[in-house]
Amino acid sequence: MQNERGSLWQRQTLPISLTAVVCVLMIGLVYGEIRILNLFTANDISLTVFFADIIIGFTVYIKTSIDFALFMGNLMHQNTGWKNRISIEIGTALGNALGTMVVLFVWVLFKEIDWLLALMILLAAVVLFKLAEEGLEHAIHTDRTYSEAFRRPVHALKVVLSHINWFTSPLLRIILPDLRMDAGPRGGFWKLFVFSITIPFVLGLDDFAGYVPIFSLVNVFGFTIGVFVAHALLNMFLYLSPEKTIRVVKNPLISVFGSIAFVGLGVWGIYEAAHLLSHVF
């Protein structure tokens, strides 16, 4: 029987099915972009898909999606109804895809010039260290049930990163403006849709910057597939149970693992930038 919010098909099955369809469409958009970019680049971007690259993209997105999950959970609670769910899903998926495509376009432009690519990688490394610290902050806030053997190394790494990020904070304030989101609009399919497009850009500005050094290490197309699949699955689980989904993405172990990975990528990025600059000077 239907109610004012629609049938089970409208409230769950339809939005979840559309989430999968939109994910495939966004992957198609990136595929098309890469084909076009390959017409203008000296070295083609590979369209070969490796499972390992998908897993890396999936893991990176899930690690950086804590704020997104929290905000989306509140937005869905505030804007109930199957039409609003569809609007939010399509809008955020499009925003996520556009952000990734912009980073890919800029990366392709810069990667042909060693010193520009090195500068871009260095800036991204700074962002990765900031992301790593934020991940540890999430872990520290929710790690009360873990032993001291777990908590002490986490706190020690947090101190080290806080000193590094304090030193780079003037630069971070320039490349990562402190953008705040309000609670979002109430009702109205198109108003909510347009607002949803901006969510990945505002909440994920630093995440997009963090993709840059990763693009130099992995197969780009496989990585973006992992990112889009992770976004789609996160939305699906938010539809089914926002509370449980948020609890999972806030798990301290996930935050710590992701932070360590970001530190490793940041260090590797600095090494790669130094290697590139050695060819320039």
C-alpha positions as CSV (number, residue, x, y, z in Angstrom):
1,M,0.0,0.0,0.0
2,Q,1.2,3.5,-0.8
3,N,1.6,6.3,1.7
4,E,2.3,10.0,1.3
5,R,6.0,9.2,0.8
6,G,5.4,6.6,-1.9
7,S,5.5,2.8,-2.1
8,L,8.5,0.7,-1.1
9,W,9.4,0.6,-4.8
10,Q,9.5,4.4,-4.9
11,R,11.2,4.9,-1.5
12,Q,13.9,2.3,-1.8
13,T,14.1,0.2,-5.0
14,L,13.8,3.0,-7.5
15,P,16.4,5.3,-5.9
16,I,18.8,2.5,-5.4
17,S,18.4,1.2,-8.9
18,L,18.9,4.7,-10.3
19,T,22.1,5.0,-8.2
20,A,23.6,2.1,-10.1
21,V,22.4,3.5,-13.4
22,V,23.8,6.9,-12.7
23,C,27.1,5.4,-11.6
24,V,27.5,3.6,-15.0
25,L,26.6,6.8,-16.8
26,M,29.3,8.8,-14.9
27,I,31.9,6.1,-15.7
28,G,30.9,6.5,-19.4
29,L,31.4,10.3,-19.1
30,V,35.0,9.8,-17.8
31,Y,35.6,7.2,-20.5
32,G,34.5,9.7,-23.1
33,E,36.7,12.5,-21.6
34,I,39.8,10.2,-21.6
35,R,39.2,9.3,-25.3
36,I,39.0,13.0,-26.1
37,L,42.0,13.9,-24.0
38,N,44.0,11.2,-25.7
39,L,43.6,13.0,-29.0
40,F,45.7,15.9,-27.6
41,T,48.3,14.2,-25.4
42,A,51.7,12.8,-26.4
43,N,51.2,9.8,-24.1
44,D,47.7,8.3,-24.1
45,I,45.9,7.6,-20.8
46,S,45.3,3.9,-20.6
47,L,41.7,2.7,-20.6
48,T,42.7,-0.7,-19.3
49,V,41.0,-1.5,-16.0
50,F,42.9,-3.3,-13.3
51,F,41.0,-4.5,-10.2
52,A,43.8,-3.2,-7.9
53,D,43.2,0.4,-9.2
54,I,39.5,0.1,-8.6
55,I,40.1,-1.0,-5.0
56,I,42.5,1.9,-4.4
57,G,39.9,4.4,-5.8
58,F,37.2,2.7,-3.7
59,T,39.3,2.8,-0.5
60,V,40.4,6.4,-1.0
61,Y,36.8,7.6,-1.5
62,I,35.4,5.8,1.5
63,K,38.2,7.1,3.7
64,T,37.5,10.7,2.6
65,S,33.7,10.4,2.8
66,I,33.1,10.8,6.5
67,D,31.9,14.5,6.3
68,F,29.9,13.6,3.2
69,A,28.1,10.8,4.9
70,L,27.3,12.9,7.9
71,F,26.0,15.8,5.8
72,M,24.1,13.5,3.4
73,G,22.4,11.7,6.3
74,N,21.1,15.0,7.7
75,L,20.1,16.2,4.3
76,M,18.1,13.0,3.6
77,H,16.5,13.3,7.0
78,Q,15.5,16.9,6.3
79,N,14.3,16.2,2.8
80,T,12.2,13.0,3.0
81,G,10.5,11.4,0.0
82,W,11.6,9.3,-2.9
83,K,11.8,12.2,-5.3
84,N,14.1,14.1,-3.0
85,R,16.3,11.0,-2.7
86,I,16.6,10.7,-6.5
87,S,17.4,14.4,-6.7
88,I,20.1,14.2,-4.1
89,E,21.6,11.1,-5.6
90,I,21.8,12.3,-9.2
91,G,23.0,15.7,-8.1
92,T,25.9,14.4,-5.9
93,A,26.9,11.8,-8.4
94,L,27.1,14.5,-11.1
95,G,29.1,16.8,-8.8
96,N,31.5,14.0,-7.9
97,A,32.0,13.1,-11.5
98,L,32.5,16.7,-12.6
99,G,35.0,17.3,-9.9
100,T,37.0,14.2,-10.8
101,M,36.9,15.1,-14.5
102,V,38.2,18.6,-13.8
103,V,41.1,17.2,-11.8
104,L,41.8,14.7,-14.6
105,F,41.8,17.5,-17.2
106,V,44.1,19.7,-15.2
107,W,46.4,16.8,-14.5
108,V,46.7,16.0,-18.2
109,L,47.6,19.6,-18.9
110,F,50.3,19.7,-16.2
111,K,51.8,16.3,-16.7
112,E,53.4,17.3,-20.0
113,I,55.5,20.0,-18.2
114,D,57.7,18.6,-15.4
115,W,57.9,21.6,-13.2
116,L,54.2,22.3,-13.3
117,L,53.4,18.7,-12.5
118,A,55.9,18.7,-9.7
119,L,54.3,21.9,-8.2
120,M,50.9,20.3,-8.5
121,I,52.1,17.1,-6.8
122,L,53.7,19.1,-4.0
123,L,50.5,21.0,-3.3
124,A,48.6,17.7,-3.4
125,A,51.0,16.2,-0.9
126,V,50.3,19.1,1.5
127,V,46.6,18.4,1.2
128,L,47.2,14.7,1.8
129,F,48.9,15.4,5.1
130,K,46.0,17.6,6.1
131,L,43.6,14.8,5.2
132,A,45.6,12.4,7.2
133,E,45.4,14.6,10.3
134,E,41.7,15.0,9.9
135,G,41.3,11.3,9.7
136,L,43.2,10.8,12.9
137,E,41.0,13.4,14.6
138,H,38.0,11.3,13.6
139,A,39.7,8.2,15.0
140,I,40.7,9.9,18.3
141,H,37.1,11.1,18.9
142,T,35.7,7.6,18.7
143,D,38.6,5.3,19.9
144,R,37.7,5.2,23.6
145,T,37.0,1.4,23.4
146,Y,40.4,0.7,21.9
147,S,43.5,-0.2,24.0
148,E,46.4,2.1,24.8
149,A,48.6,0.1,22.3
150,F,46.3,1.4,19.6
151,R,45.7,4.9,20.9
152,R,49.3,6.0,21.7
153,P,50.7,5.6,18.1
154,V,47.6,7.3,16.7
155,H,48.1,10.3,19.1
156,A,51.8,10.4,18.3
157,L,51.2,10.5,14.6
158,K,48.6,13.1,15.1
159,V,51.1,15.3,16.9
160,V,53.7,14.9,14.1
161,L,51.1,15.8,11.4
162,S,49.8,18.7,13.4
163,H,53.3,20.3,13.4
164,I,53.7,19.7,9.7
165,N,50.3,21.2,8.9
166,W,50.9,24.1,11.2
167,F,54.0,24.9,9.1
168,T,52.0,24.7,5.9
169,S,48.8,26.3,7.2
170,P,49.4,29.6,5.4
171,L,49.5,27.7,2.1
172,L,46.5,25.5,3.1
173,R,44.4,28.6,3.8
174,I,45.0,29.7,0.2
175,I,44.4,26.4,-1.6
176,L,41.7,25.1,0.8
177,P,39.4,28.0,1.6
178,D,37.3,27.3,4.7
179,L,33.9,26.8,2.9
180,R,30.9,26.0,5.1
181,M,27.7,24.5,4.0
182,D,24.3,25.3,5.4
183,A,21.7,22.7,6.1
184,G,20.5,22.7,2.5
185,P,17.2,23.7,1.0
186,R,13.9,22.0,1.9
187,G,11.8,20.5,-0.8
188,G,11.8,21.3,-4.5
189,F,13.3,18.7,-6.9
190,W,15.4,21.1,-9.0
191,K,16.4,23.3,-6.1
192,L,17.7,20.3,-4.2
193,F,19.3,18.9,-7.3
194,V,21.3,22.1,-8.0
195,F,22.4,22.3,-4.3
196,S,23.4,18.6,-4.4
197,I,25.8,19.2,-7.3
198,T,27.8,21.6,-5.1
199,I,28.1,19.1,-2.1
200,P,31.1,17.1,-3.5
201,F,32.9,20.3,-4.5
202,V,32.5,22.0,-1.1
203,L,32.9,19.0,1.2
204,G,35.4,17.2,-1.1
205,L,37.6,20.1,-2.3
206,D,40.6,18.7,-0.5
207,D,39.7,15.2,-1.6
208,F,39.8,16.2,-5.3
209,A,43.3,17.7,-4.7
210,G,44.4,14.5,-3.1
211,Y,43.7,12.6,-6.4
212,V,46.6,14.3,-8.1
213,P,49.5,12.3,-6.8
214,I,47.4,9.2,-7.0
215,F,46.9,9.8,-10.7
216,S,50.6,9.5,-11.1
217,L,50.8,6.1,-9.4
218,V,47.7,4.2,-10.6
219,N,45.7,3.6,-13.7
220,V,43.4,6.6,-13.8
221,F,40.4,5.0,-15.4
222,G,40.3,2.1,-12.9
223,F,40.8,4.6,-10.1
224,T,37.8,6.7,-11.1
225,I,35.6,3.6,-11.5
226,G,36.5,2.8,-7.9
227,V,35.6,6.3,-6.7
228,F,32.3,6.3,-8.5
229,V,31.3,2.8,-7.3
230,A,32.2,3.8,-3.7
231,H,30.0,6.9,-4.0
232,A,27.1,4.9,-5.4
233,L,27.4,2.2,-2.7
234,L,27.7,4.9,0.1
235,N,24.5,6.5,-1.2
236,M,22.7,3.1,-1.4
237,F,23.6,2.3,2.2
238,L,22.6,5.8,3.3
239,Y,19.2,5.2,1.8
240,L,18.8,1.9,3.7
241,S,20.2,3.0,7.0
242,P,21.9,6.4,7.5
243,E,22.8,5.7,11.2
244,K,24.5,2.3,10.5
245,T,26.3,3.7,7.5
246,I,27.7,6.7,9.3
247,R,28.8,4.4,12.2
248,V,30.8,2.3,9.7
249,V,32.6,5.1,7.9
250,K,33.5,6.7,11.2
251,N,35.2,3.5,12.4
252,P,38.6,4.4,13.9
253,L,40.4,1.6,12.2
254,I,39.2,2.8,8.8
255,S,40.3,6.4,9.6
256,V,43.7,5.3,10.9
257,F,44.3,3.0,7.9
258,G,43.3,5.7,5.5
259,S,45.5,8.3,7.3
260,I,48.6,6.1,7.1
261,A,47.9,5.6,3.4
262,F,47.6,9.3,2.8
263,V,50.9,9.9,4.6
264,G,52.5,7.3,2.4
265,L,51.1,8.8,-0.7
266,G,52.1,12.3,0.4
267,V,55.7,11.2,1.0
268,W,55.7,9.3,-2.3
269,G,54.4,12.5,-4.0
270,I,57.2,14.6,-2.6
271,Y,59.7,12.0,-3.8
272,E,58.2,12.0,-7.3
273,A,58.2,15.9,-7.3
274,A,61.8,16.0,-6.4
275,H,62.6,13.4,-9.1
276,L,60.8,15.6,-11.7
277,L,62.5,18.8,-10.6
278,S,65.9,17.1,-10.8
279,H,65.3,16.9,-14.6
280,V,64.5,20.6,-14.7
281,F,67.4,22.0,-12.7
